[in-house]
């Protein structure tokens, strides 16, 4: 009888340890998913920064400003 209680105790202890290990692994998976999400957001932000730099450095901003001024002038002429 003593051997049976010992085996049951051992199995319960092993089950407890397995449940703890599962919880640790779940936490790691959740953390990894969050890190992956942050990495994806980071890549998207880097691409957006690259596009904005290109927009400003490529003179596109100035060109668009000139186009806007031209359109505003045409609108004012049409309204007069």
PyMOL Python script that loads the backbone (N, CA, C, O; Angstrom):
from pymol import cmd

cmd.read_pdbstr("""\
ATOM      1  N   UNK A   1       0.824  -1.187   0.000  1.00  0.00           N
ATOM      2  CA  UNK A   1       0.000   0.000   0.000  1.00  0.00           C
ATOM      3  C   UNK A   1       0.871   1.255   0.000  1.00  0.00           C
ATOM      4  O   UNK A   1       0.542   2.253  -0.640  1.00  0.00           O
ATOM      5  N   UNK A   2       1.970   1.190   0.716  1.00  0.00           N
ATOM      6  CA  UNK A   2       2.862   2.341   0.799  1.00  0.00           C
ATOM      7  C   UNK A   2       3.428   2.667  -0.571  1.00  0.00           C
ATOM      8  O   UNK A   2       3.580   3.842  -0.902  1.00  0.00           O
ATOM      9  N   UNK A   3       3.743   1.660  -1.376  1.00  0.00           N
ATOM     10  CA  UNK A   3       4.270   1.869  -2.711  1.00  0.00           C
ATOM     11  C   UNK A   3       3.248   2.546  -3.613  1.00  0.00           C
ATOM     12  O   UNK A   3       3.612   3.382  -4.441  1.00  0.00           O
ATOM     13  N   UNK A   4       1.996   2.201  -3.466  1.00  0.00           N
ATOM     14  CA  UNK A   4       0.940   2.780  -4.280  1.00  0.00           C
ATOM     15  C   UNK A   4       0.758   4.267  -3.956  1.00  0.00           C
ATOM     16  O   UNK A   4       0.607   5.082  -4.866  1.00  0.00           O
ATOM     17  N   UNK A   5       0.773   4.619  -2.692  1.00  0.00           N
ATOM     18  CA  UNK A   5       0.649   6.024  -2.296  1.00  0.00           C
ATOM     19  C   UNK A   5       1.848   6.802  -2.827  1.00  0.00           C
ATOM     20  O   UNK A   5       1.711   7.930  -3.301  1.00  0.00           O
ATOM     21  N   UNK A   6       3.007   6.194  -2.743  1.00  0.00           N
ATOM     22  CA  UNK A   6       4.208   6.853  -3.231  1.00  0.00           C
ATOM     23  C   UNK A   6       4.120   7.089  -4.738  1.00  0.00           C
ATOM     24  O   UNK A   6       4.521   8.148  -5.222  1.00  0.00           O
ATOM     25  N   UNK A   7       3.601   6.116  -5.482  1.00  0.00           N
ATOM     26  CA  UNK A   7       3.458   6.252  -6.932  1.00  0.00           C
ATOM     27  C   UNK A   7       2.431   7.336  -7.249  1.00  0.00           C
ATOM     28  O   UNK A   7       2.643   8.147  -8.150  1.00  0.00           O
ATOM     29  N   UNK A   8       1.323   7.352  -6.514  1.00  0.00           N
ATOM     30  CA  UNK A   8       0.302   8.377  -6.735  1.00  0.00           C
ATOM     31  C   UNK A   8       0.863   9.768  -6.428  1.00  0.00           C
ATOM     32  O   UNK A   8       0.632  10.724  -7.168  1.00  0.00           O
ATOM     33  N   UNK A   9       1.597   9.858  -5.335  1.00  0.00           N
ATOM     34  CA  UNK A   9       2.202  11.132  -4.966  1.00  0.00           C
ATOM     35  C   UNK A   9       3.174  11.578  -6.044  1.00  0.00           C
ATOM     36  O   UNK A   9       3.217  12.748  -6.425  1.00  0.00           O
ATOM     37  N   UNK A  10       3.954  10.617  -6.528  1.00  0.00           N
ATOM     38  CA  UNK A  10       4.915  10.928  -7.592  1.00  0.00           C
ATOM     39  C   UNK A  10       4.195  11.428  -8.850  1.00  0.00           C
ATOM     40  O   UNK A  10       4.613  12.409  -9.465  1.00  0.00           O
ATOM     41  N   UNK A  11       3.111  10.743  -9.224  1.00  0.00           N
ATOM     42  CA  UNK A  11       2.366  11.139 -10.415  1.00  0.00           C
ATOM     43  C   UNK A  11       1.727  12.524 -10.245  1.00  0.00           C
ATOM     44  O   UNK A  11       1.714  13.325 -11.179  1.00  0.00           O
ATOM     45  N   UNK A  12       1.203  12.796  -9.059  1.00  0.00           N
ATOM     46  CA  UNK A  12       0.614  14.112  -8.801  1.00  0.00           C
ATOM     47  C   UNK A  12       1.678  15.204  -8.869  1.00  0.00           C
ATOM     48  O   UNK A  12       1.451  16.286  -9.411  1.00  0.00           O
ATOM     49  N   UNK A  13       2.827  14.896  -8.313  1.00  0.00           N
ATOM     50  CA  UNK A  13       3.927  15.857  -8.352  1.00  0.00           C
ATOM     51  C   UNK A  13       4.382  16.084  -9.789  1.00  0.00           C
ATOM     52  O   UNK A  13       4.640  17.217 -10.198  1.00  0.00           O
ATOM     53  N   UNK A  14       4.477  15.007 -10.542  1.00  0.00           N
ATOM     54  CA  UNK A  14       4.874  15.108 -11.947  1.00  0.00           C
ATOM     55  C   UNK A  14       3.838  15.906 -12.739  1.00  0.00           C
ATOM     56  O   UNK A  14       4.192  16.710 -13.601  1.00  0.00           O
ATOM     57  N   UNK A  15       2.565  15.679 -12.442  1.00  0.00           N
ATOM     58  CA  UNK A  15       1.497  16.429 -13.112  1.00  0.00           C
ATOM     59  C   UNK A  15       1.615  17.923 -12.794  1.00  0.00           C
ATOM     60  O   UNK A  15       1.485  18.766 -13.682  1.00  0.00           O
ATOM     61  N   UNK A  16       1.863  18.239 -11.526  1.00  0.00           N
ATOM     62  CA  UNK A  16       2.025  19.634 -11.108  1.00  0.00           C
ATOM     63  C   UNK A  16       3.183  20.290 -11.858  1.00  0.00           C
ATOM     64  O   UNK A  16       3.058  21.409 -12.356  1.00  0.00           O
ATOM     65  N   UNK A  17       4.297  19.590 -11.932  1.00  0.00           N
ATOM     66  CA  UNK A  17       5.471  20.121 -12.633  1.00  0.00           C
ATOM     67  C   UNK A  17       5.187  20.305 -14.121  1.00  0.00           C
ATOM     68  O   UNK A  17       5.627  21.284 -14.724  1.00  0.00           O
ATOM     69  N   UNK A  18       4.455  19.368 -14.708  1.00  0.00           N
ATOM     70  CA  UNK A  18       4.105  19.476 -16.128  1.00  0.00           C
ATOM     71  C   UNK A  18       3.200  20.684 -16.367  1.00  0.00           C
ATOM     72  O   UNK A  18       3.374  21.399 -17.354  1.00  0.00           O
ATOM     73  N   UNK A  19       2.238  20.917 -15.477  1.00  0.00           N
ATOM     74  CA  UNK A  19       1.345  22.058 -15.604  1.00  0.00           C
ATOM     75  C   UNK A  19       2.121  23.374 -15.485  1.00  0.00           C
ATOM     76  O   UNK A  19       1.852  24.335 -16.206  1.00  0.00           O
ATOM     77  N   UNK A  20       3.085  23.395 -14.564  1.00  0.00           N
ATOM     78  CA  UNK A  20       3.924  24.593 -14.429  1.00  0.00           C
ATOM     79  C   UNK A  20       4.730  24.826 -15.706  1.00  0.00           C
ATOM     80  O   UNK A  20       4.854  25.957 -16.176  1.00  0.00           O
ATOM     81  N   UNK A  21       5.271  23.751 -16.255  1.00  0.00           N
ATOM     82  CA  UNK A  21       6.058  23.862 -17.480  1.00  0.00           C
ATOM     83  C   UNK A  21       5.187  24.336 -18.646  1.00  0.00           C
ATOM     84  O   UNK A  21       5.622  25.156 -19.455  1.00  0.00           O
ATOM     85  N   UNK A  22       3.974  23.825 -18.728  1.00  0.00           N
ATOM     86  CA  UNK A  22       3.043  24.258 -19.768  1.00  0.00           C
ATOM     87  C   UNK A  22       2.762  25.747 -19.631  1.00  0.00           C
ATOM     88  O   UNK A  22       2.723  26.463 -20.631  1.00  0.00           O
ATOM     89  N   UNK A  23       2.567  26.221 -18.406  1.00  0.00           N
ATOM     90  CA  UNK A  23       2.300  27.647 -18.179  1.00  0.00           C
ATOM     91  C   UNK A  23       3.494  28.499 -18.595  1.00  0.00           C
ATOM     92  O   UNK A  23       3.325  29.565 -19.187  1.00  0.00           O
ATOM     93  N   UNK A  24       4.700  28.027 -18.283  1.00  0.00           N
ATOM     94  CA  UNK A  24       5.918  28.745 -18.689  1.00  0.00           C
ATOM     95  C   UNK A  24       5.995  28.806 -20.214  1.00  0.00           C
ATOM     96  O   UNK A  24       6.312  29.857 -20.771  1.00  0.00           O
ATOM     97  N   UNK A  25       5.713  27.707 -20.887  1.00  0.00           N
ATOM     98  CA  UNK A  25       5.763  27.661 -22.343  1.00  0.00           C
ATOM     99  C   UNK A  25       4.694  28.567 -22.958  1.00  0.00           C
ATOM    100  O   UNK A  25       4.949  29.238 -23.958  1.00  0.00           O
ATOM    101  N   UNK A  26       3.513  28.585 -22.368  1.00  0.00           N
ATOM    102  CA  UNK A  26       2.451  29.482 -22.863  1.00  0.00           C
ATOM    103  C   UNK A  26       2.887  30.939 -22.751  1.00  0.00           C
ATOM    104  O   UNK A  26       2.662  31.739 -23.659  1.00  0.00           O
ATOM    105  N   UNK A  27       3.510  31.270 -21.631  1.00  0.00           N
ATOM    106  CA  UNK A  27       3.999  32.634 -21.433  1.00  0.00           C
ATOM    107  C   UNK A  27       5.039  32.977 -22.491  1.00  0.00           C
ATOM    108  O   UNK A  27       5.024  34.074 -23.048  1.00  0.00           O
ATOM    109  N   UNK A  28       5.935  32.046 -22.766  1.00  0.00           N
ATOM    110  CA  UNK A  28       6.967  32.280 -23.781  1.00  0.00           C
ATOM    111  C   UNK A  28       6.348  32.453 -25.159  1.00  0.00           C
ATOM    112  O   UNK A  28       6.790  33.309 -25.926  1.00  0.00           O
ATOM    113  N   UNK A  29       5.341  31.666 -25.488  1.00  0.00           N
ATOM    114  CA  UNK A  29       4.677  31.771 -26.786  1.00  0.00           C
ATOM    115  C   UNK A  29       3.987  33.123 -26.885  1.00  0.00           C
ATOM    116  O   UNK A  29       4.099  33.799 -27.908  1.00  0.00           O
ATOM    117  N   UNK A  30       3.273  33.529 -25.832  1.00  0.00           N
ATOM    118  CA  UNK A  30       2.610  34.837 -25.829  1.00  0.00           C
ATOM    119  C   UNK A  30       3.630  35.942 -26.006  1.00  0.00           C
ATOM    120  O   UNK A  30       3.411  36.873 -26.780  1.00  0.00           O
ATOM    121  N   UNK A  31       4.736  35.847 -25.301  1.00  0.00           N
ATOM    122  CA  UNK A  31       5.787  36.869 -25.392  1.00  0.00           C
ATOM    123  C   UNK A  31       6.360  36.906 -26.794  1.00  0.00           C
ATOM    124  O   UNK A  31       6.587  37.981 -27.348  1.00  0.00           O
ATOM    125  N   UNK A  32       6.600  35.720 -27.380  1.00  0.00           N
ATOM    126  CA  UNK A  32       7.153  35.666 -28.732  1.00  0.00           C
ATOM    127  C   UNK A  32       6.191  36.267 -29.745  1.00  0.00           C
ATOM    128  O   UNK A  32       6.623  36.940 -30.681  1.00  0.00           O
ATOM    129  N   UNK A  33       4.896  36.036 -29.574  1.00  0.00           N
ATOM    130  CA  UNK A  33       3.907  36.616 -30.486  1.00  0.00           C
ATOM    131  C   UNK A  33       3.922  38.138 -30.374  1.00  0.00           C
ATOM    132  O   UNK A  33       3.806  38.841 -31.378  1.00  0.00           O
ATOM    133  N   UNK A  34       4.066  38.639 -29.152  1.00  0.00           N
ATOM    134  CA  UNK A  34       4.109  40.081 -28.959  1.00  0.00           C
ATOM    135  C   UNK A  34       5.372  40.669 -29.582  1.00  0.00           C
ATOM    136  O   UNK A  34       5.325  41.729 -30.207  1.00  0.00           O
ATOM    137  N   UNK A  35       6.487  39.988 -29.414  1.00  0.00           N
ATOM    138  CA  UNK A  35       7.745  40.450 -30.011  1.00  0.00           C
ATOM    139  C   UNK A  35       7.614  40.455 -31.534  1.00  0.00           C
ATOM    140  O   UNK A  35       8.080  41.385 -32.192  1.00  0.00           O
ATOM    141  N   UNK A  36       6.994  39.442 -32.086  1.00  0.00           N
ATOM    142  CA  UNK A  36       6.788  39.372 -33.531  1.00  0.00           C
ATOM    143  C   UNK A  36       5.910  40.532 -34.000  1.00  0.00           C
ATOM    144  O   UNK A  36       6.187  41.143 -35.033  1.00  0.00           O
ATOM    145  N   UNK A  37       4.862  40.833 -33.250  1.00  0.00           N
ATOM    146  CA  UNK A  37       3.981  41.941 -33.604  1.00  0.00           C
ATOM    147  C   UNK A  37       4.748  43.260 -33.571  1.00  0.00           C
ATOM    148  O   UNK A  37       4.609  44.091 -34.469  1.00  0.00           O
ATOM    149  N   UNK A  38       5.557  43.445 -32.530  1.00  0.00           N
ATOM    150  CA  UNK A  38       6.360  44.668 -32.428  1.00  0.00           C
ATOM    151  C   UNK A  38       7.360  44.762 -33.581  1.00  0.00           C
ATOM    152  O   UNK A  38       7.591  45.844 -34.121  1.00  0.00           O
ATOM    153  N   UNK A  39       7.941  43.646 -33.949  1.00  0.00           N
ATOM    154  CA  UNK A  39       8.905  43.639 -35.054  1.00  0.00           C
ATOM    155  C   UNK A  39       8.221  44.030 -36.360  1.00  0.00           C
ATOM    156  O   UNK A  39       8.782  44.787 -37.153  1.00  0.00           O
ATOM    157  N   UNK A  40       7.013  43.517 -36.587  1.00  0.00           N
ATOM    158  CA  UNK A  40       6.272  43.864 -37.802  1.00  0.00           C
ATOM    159  C   UNK A  40       5.927  45.353 -37.814  1.00  0.00           C
ATOM    160  O   UNK A  40       6.076  46.020 -38.838  1.00  0.00           O
ATOM    161  N   UNK A  41       5.466  45.868 -36.682  1.00  0.00           N
ATOM    162  CA  UNK A  41       5.156  47.297 -36.588  1.00  0.00           C
ATOM    163  C   UNK A  41       6.409  48.137 -36.831  1.00  0.00           C
ATOM    164  O   UNK A  41       6.364  49.169 -37.501  1.00  0.00           O
ATOM    165  N   UNK A  42       7.513  47.678 -36.280  1.00  0.00           N
ATOM    166  CA  UNK A  42       8.783  48.378 -36.444  1.00  0.00           C
ATOM    167  C   UNK A  42       9.177  48.449 -37.919  1.00  0.00           C
ATOM    168  O   UNK A  42       9.604  49.498 -38.401  1.00  0.00           O
ATOM    169  N   UNK A  43       9.036  47.342 -38.627  1.00  0.00           N
ATOM    170  CA  UNK A  43       9.358  47.314 -40.052  1.00  0.00           C
ATOM    171  C   UNK A  43       8.444  48.252 -40.841  1.00  0.00           C
ATOM    172  O   UNK A  43       8.895  48.944 -41.755  1.00  0.00           O
ATOM    173  N   UNK A  44       7.162  48.271 -40.483  1.00  0.00           N
ATOM    174  CA  UNK A  44       6.219  49.162 -41.169  1.00  0.00           C
ATOM    175  C   UNK A  44       6.584  50.621 -40.920  1.00  0.00           C
ATOM    176  O   UNK A  44       6.532  51.442 -41.836  1.00  0.00           O
ATOM    177  N   UNK A  45       6.950  50.944 -39.687  1.00  0.00           N
ATOM    178  CA  UNK A  45       7.326  52.321 -39.363  1.00  0.00           C
ATOM    179  C   UNK A  45       8.609  52.726 -40.080  1.00  0.00           C
ATOM    180  O   UNK A  45       8.727  53.853 -40.559  1.00  0.00           O
ATOM    181  N   UNK A  46       9.569  51.807 -40.152  1.00  0.00           N
ATOM    182  CA  UNK A  46      10.808  52.105 -40.879  1.00  0.00           C
ATOM    183  C   UNK A  46      10.515  52.394 -42.340  1.00  0.00           C
ATOM    184  O   UNK A  46      11.095  53.314 -42.919  1.00  0.00           O
ATOM    185  N   UNK A  47       9.621  51.619 -42.945  1.00  0.00           N
ATOM    186  CA  UNK A  47       9.270  51.839 -44.348  1.00  0.00           C
ATOM    187  C   UNK A  47       8.573  53.188 -44.510  1.00  0.00           C
ATOM    188  O   UNK A  47       8.835  53.903 -45.477  1.00  0.00           O
ATOM    189  N   UNK A  48       7.703  53.538 -43.594  1.00  0.00           N
ATOM    190  CA  UNK A  48       7.022  54.832 -43.663  1.00  0.00           C
ATOM    191  C   UNK A  48       8.023  55.987 -43.526  1.00  0.00           C
ATOM    192  O   UNK A  48       7.924  56.985 -44.239  1.00  0.00           O
ATOM    193  N   UNK A  49       8.964  55.847 -42.625  1.00  0.00           N
ATOM    194  CA  UNK A  49      10.011  56.868 -42.460  1.00  0.00           C
ATOM    195  C   UNK A  49      10.829  56.992 -43.738  1.00  0.00           C
ATOM    196  O   UNK A  49      11.153  58.098 -44.169  1.00  0.00           O
ATOM    197  N   UNK A  50      11.161  55.866 -44.337  1.00  0.00           N
ATOM    198  CA  UNK A  50      11.924  55.876 -45.589  1.00  0.00           C
ATOM    199  C   UNK A  50      11.162  56.625 -46.684  1.00  0.00           C
ATOM    200  O   UNK A  50      11.740  57.429 -47.415  1.00  0.00           O
ATOM    201  N   UNK A  51       9.844  56.350 -46.792  1.00  0.00           N
ATOM    202  CA  UNK A  51       9.034  57.025 -47.805  1.00  0.00           C
ATOM    203  C   UNK A  51       8.946  58.528 -47.539  1.00  0.00           C
ATOM    204  O   UNK A  51       9.026  59.332 -48.468  1.00  0.00           O
ATOM    205  N   UNK A  52       8.784  58.902 -46.279  1.00  0.00           N
ATOM    206  CA  UNK A  52       8.712  60.323 -45.947  1.00  0.00           C
ATOM    207  C   UNK A  52      10.029  61.031 -46.233  1.00  0.00           C
ATOM    208  O   UNK A  52      10.035  62.152 -46.742  1.00  0.00           O
ATOM    209  N   UNK A  53      11.142  60.387 -45.908  1.00  0.00           N
ATOM    210  CA  UNK A  53      12.454  60.975 -46.215  1.00  0.00           C
ATOM    211  C   UNK A  53      12.609  61.167 -47.720  1.00  0.00           C
ATOM    212  O   UNK A  53      13.082  62.204 -48.184  1.00  0.00           O
ATOM    213  N   UNK A  54      12.206  60.163 -48.458  1.00  0.00           N
ATOM    214  CA  UNK A  54      12.291  60.246 -49.913  1.00  0.00           C
ATOM    215  C   UNK A  54      11.414  61.378 -50.427  1.00  0.00           C
ATOM    216  O   UNK A  54      11.802  62.107 -51.340  1.00  0.00           O
ATOM    217  N   UNK A  55      10.240  61.520 -49.843  1.00  0.00           N
ATOM    218  CA  UNK A  55       9.305  62.576 -50.231  1.00  0.00           C
ATOM    219  C   UNK A  55       9.920  63.949 -50.014  1.00  0.00           C
ATOM    220  O   UNK A  55       9.855  64.813 -50.888  1.00  0.00           O
ATOM    221  N   UNK A  56      10.521  64.148 -48.839  1.00  0.00           N
ATOM    222  CA  UNK A  56      11.110  65.454 -48.527  1.00  0.00           C
ATOM    223  C   UNK A  56      12.424  65.683 -49.270  1.00  0.00           C
ATOM    224  O   UNK A  56      12.660  66.765 -49.807  1.00  0.00           O
ATOM    225  N   UNK A  57      13.277  64.658 -49.296  1.00  0.00           N
ATOM    226  CA  UNK A  57      14.587  64.818 -49.913  1.00  0.00           C
ATOM    227  C   UNK A  57      14.512  64.839 -51.430  1.00  0.00           C
ATOM    228  O   UNK A  57      15.378  65.422 -52.083  1.00  0.00           O
ATOM    229  N   UNK A  58      13.501  64.219 -51.994  1.00  0.00           N
ATOM    230  CA  UNK A  58      13.380  64.149 -53.441  1.00  0.00           C
ATOM    231  C   UNK A  58      12.751  65.388 -54.044  1.00  0.00           C
ATOM    232  O   UNK A  58      12.574  65.461 -55.260  1.00  0.00           O
ATOM    233  N   UNK A  59      12.414  66.349 -53.226  1.00  0.00           N
ATOM    234  CA  UNK A  59      11.835  67.586 -53.733  1.00  0.00           C
ATOM    235  C   UNK A  59      10.353  67.481 -54.049  1.00  0.00           C
ATOM    236  O   UNK A  59       9.750  68.429 -54.552  1.00  0.00           O
ATOM    237  N   UNK A  60       9.769  66.330 -53.755  1.00  0.00           N
ATOM    238  CA  UNK A  60       8.357  66.143 -54.056  1.00  0.00           C
ATOM    239  C   UNK A  60       7.481  67.099 -53.246  1.00  0.00           C
ATOM    240  O   UNK A  60       6.459  67.578 -53.738  1.00  0.00           O
ATOM    241  N   UNK A  61       7.878  67.368 -52.026  1.00  0.00           N
ATOM    242  CA  UNK A  61       7.106  68.268 -51.182  1.00  0.00           C
ATOM    243  C   UNK A  61       7.039  69.656 -51.800  1.00  0.00           C
ATOM    244  O   UNK A  61       5.969  70.261 -51.876  1.00  0.00           O
ATOM    245  N   UNK A  62       8.175  70.151 -52.237  1.00  0.00           N
ATOM    246  CA  UNK A  62       8.218  71.483 -52.842  1.00  0.00           C
ATOM    247  C   UNK A  62       7.396  71.520 -54.125  1.00  0.00           C
ATOM    248  O   UNK A  62       6.682  72.486 -54.393  1.00  0.00           O
ATOM    249  N   UNK A  63       7.509  70.458 -54.910  1.00  0.00           N
ATOM    250  CA  UNK A  63       6.756  70.383 -56.148  1.00  0.00           C
ATOM    251  C   UNK A  63       5.248  70.382 -55.864  1.00  0.00           C
ATOM    252  O   UNK A  63       4.486  71.057 -56.556  1.00  0.00           O
ATOM    253  N   UNK A  64       4.829  69.642 -54.870  1.00  0.00           N
ATOM    254  CA  UNK A  64       3.417  69.602 -54.514  1.00  0.00           C
ATOM    255  C   UNK A  64       2.952  70.962 -53.988  1.00  0.00           C
ATOM    256  O   UNK A  64       1.840  71.398 -54.286  1.00  0.00           O
ATOM    257  N   UNK A  65       3.801  71.626 -53.213  1.00  0.00           N
ATOM    258  CA  UNK A  65       3.448  72.962 -52.730  1.00  0.00           C
ATOM    259  C   UNK A  65       3.229  73.915 -53.901  1.00  0.00           C
ATOM    260  O   UNK A  65       2.291  74.712 -53.888  1.00  0.00           O
ATOM    261  N   UNK A  66       4.086  73.833 -54.904  1.00  0.00           N
ATOM    262  CA  UNK A  66       3.939  74.686 -56.084  1.00  0.00           C
ATOM    263  C   UNK A  66       2.644  74.374 -56.831  1.00  0.00           C
ATOM    264  O   UNK A  66       1.953  75.276 -57.305  1.00  0.00           O
ATOM    265  N   UNK A  67       2.327  73.081 -56.927  1.00  0.00           N
ATOM    266  CA  UNK A  67       1.086  72.682 -57.588  1.00  0.00           C
ATOM    267  C   UNK A  67      -0.128  73.195 -56.814  1.00  0.00           C
ATOM    268  O   UNK A  67      -1.100  73.655 -57.413  1.00  0.00           O
ATOM    269  N   UNK A  68      -0.070  73.114 -55.491  1.00  0.00           N
ATOM    270  CA  UNK A  68      -1.172  73.590 -54.655  1.00  0.00           C
ATOM    271  C   UNK A  68      -1.356  75.090 -54.828  1.00  0.00           C
ATOM    272  O   UNK A  68      -2.480  75.568 -54.977  1.00  0.00           O
ATOM    273  N   UNK A  69      -0.253  75.832 -54.808  1.00  0.00           N
ATOM    274  CA  UNK A  69      -0.329  77.287 -55.005  1.00  0.00           C
ATOM    275  C   UNK A  69      -0.929  77.590 -56.375  1.00  0.00           C
ATOM    276  O   UNK A  69      -1.779  78.473 -56.492  1.00  0.00           O
ATOM    277  N   UNK A  70      -0.507  76.880 -57.399  1.00  0.00           N
ATOM    278  CA  UNK A  70      -1.044  77.070 -58.743  1.00  0.00           C
ATOM    279  C   UNK A  70      -2.544  76.798 -58.786  1.00  0.00           C
ATOM    280  O   UNK A  70      -3.302  77.562 -59.384  1.00  0.00           O
ATOM    281  N   UNK A  71      -2.966  75.717 -58.158  1.00  0.00           N
ATOM    282  CA  UNK A  71      -4.393  75.385 -58.124  1.00  0.00           C
ATOM    283  C   UNK A  71      -5.188  76.421 -57.330  1.00  0.00           C
ATOM    284  O   UNK A  71      -6.302  76.785 -57.709  1.00  0.00           O
ATOM    285  N   UNK A  72      -4.605  76.889 -56.227  1.00  0.00           N
ATOM    286  CA  UNK A  72      -5.278  77.933 -55.451  1.00  0.00           C
ATOM    287  C   UNK A  72      -5.448  79.198 -56.296  1.00  0.00           C
ATOM    288  O   UNK A  72      -6.504  79.829 -56.269  1.00  0.00           O
ATOM    289  N   UNK A  73      -4.416  79.560 -57.038  1.00  0.00           N
ATOM    290  CA  UNK A  73      -4.498  80.746 -57.900  1.00  0.00           C
ATOM    291  C   UNK A  73      -5.572  80.582 -58.973  1.00  0.00           C
ATOM    292  O   UNK A  73      -6.339  81.507 -59.243  1.00  0.00           O
ATOM    293  N   UNK A  74      -5.620  79.388 -59.585  1.00  0.00           N
ATOM    294  CA  UNK A  74      -6.647  79.148 -60.599  1.00  0.00           C
ATOM    295  C   UNK A  74      -8.045  79.210 -59.999  1.00  0.00           C
ATOM    296  O   UNK A  74      -8.971  79.726 -60.624  1.00  0.00           O
ATOM    297  N   UNK A  75      -8.195  78.685 -58.787  1.00  0.00           N
ATOM    298  CA  UNK A  75      -9.480  78.733 -58.109  1.00  0.00           C
ATOM    299  C   UNK A  75      -9.889  80.174 -57.826  1.00  0.00           C
ATOM    300  O   UNK A  75     -11.036  80.561 -58.048  1.00  0.00           O
ATOM    301  N   UNK A  76      -8.946  80.955 -57.338  1.00  0.00           N
ATOM    302  CA  UNK A  76      -9.236  82.371 -57.052  1.00  0.00           C
ATOM    303  C   UNK A  76      -9.617  83.110 -58.321  1.00  0.00           C
ATOM    304  O   UNK A  76     -10.527  83.939 -58.305  1.00  0.00           O
ATOM    305  N   UNK A  77      -8.924  82.820 -59.435  1.00  0.00           N
ATOM    306  CA  UNK A  77      -9.247  83.454 -60.720  1.00  0.00           C
ATOM    307  C   UNK A  77     -10.650  83.068 -61.167  1.00  0.00           C
ATOM    308  O   UNK A  77     -11.412  83.899 -61.661  1.00  0.00           O
ATOM    309  N   UNK A  78     -10.978  81.784 -60.983  1.00  0.00           N
ATOM    310  CA  UNK A  78     -12.289  81.305 -61.407  1.00  0.00           C
ATOM    311  C   UNK A  78     -13.401  81.910 -60.549  1.00  0.00           C
ATOM    312  O   UNK A  78     -14.514  82.115 -61.033  1.00  0.00           O
ATOM    313  N   UNK A  79     -13.108  82.193 -59.297  1.00  0.00           N
ATOM    314  CA  UNK A  79     -14.128  82.751 -58.412  1.00  0.00           C
ATOM    315  C   UNK A  79     -14.317  84.243 -58.624  1.00  0.00           C
ATOM    316  O   UNK A  79     -15.357  84.787 -58.252  1.00  0.00           O
ATOM    317  N   UNK A  80     -13.328  84.922 -59.217  1.00  0.00           N
ATOM    318  CA  UNK A  80     -13.434  86.369 -59.447  1.00  0.00           C
ATOM    319  C   UNK A  80     -14.347  86.707 -60.561  1.00  0.00           C
ATOM    320  O   UNK A  80     -14.534  87.884 -60.869  1.00  0.00           O
TER     321      UNK A  80
END
""", "prot")
cmd.dss("prot")
cmd.show_as("cartoon", "prot")
cmd.util.cbc("prot")
cmd.orient("prot")
